Amino acid sequence: MLIRDGRLGEASADPTLGTFLDKLCPEDRDFDLATELYNGHLATEDPATRQRNLLAAAVAHFEARKPLDKLATLAKATGATISLN
């Protein structure tokens, strides 16, 4: 009813709605990877290019999900040396 009435702020605060939405669309990394690989496979006729696309999609999938080292990222962005005392 909150969504129907346009009160999305209140609806987003409802934990029951959050639980329901998580059940509708759970995070499934295996499915995400399979979808990326399948879509890359369909886009190309050439077998060599298809293999390169599949490998690139798999690498991108795992690179995007690596834990981020925030301190290293900050050091690269600033070009400075960081010292912790």
Secondary structure as UniProt FT lines:
FT   TURN            2..6
FT   HELIX           8..12
FT   HELIX           15..24
FT   HELIX           29..42
FT   HELIX           47..64
FT   HELIX           70..78
//
